[in-house]
Amino acid sequence: MKLKKNIAISETGFIFDPTTGDSFTLNPTGLELLGMLRHEKSFDEISSAFTTKYDVDATSFERYYVDFLATLKMMQLVEDNE
């Protein structure tokens, strides 16, 4: 899954989809995760970074990660890699 290229993301976590006109706001942690996705980091790289930096175990992080990706997909901010 890749973040759509036309999505605009500000440094403060404001996201704008020019295709739909929708906008969203992320907290700093969500913004950090989205940045890693934008730079096409692997799940293992992202998981390692988050479990090292934050007080979260790998199993819990994986659940949060899957939920986050599902939300991005629901908001039509990502496209499937095919």
Secondary structure, DSSP 8 states (H G I E B T S, - for coil): -EE-TT-EE-TTSEEEETTTTEEEE--HHHHHHHHHHHTT--HHHHHHHHHHHSS--HHHHHHHHHHHHHHHHHTT-EE---
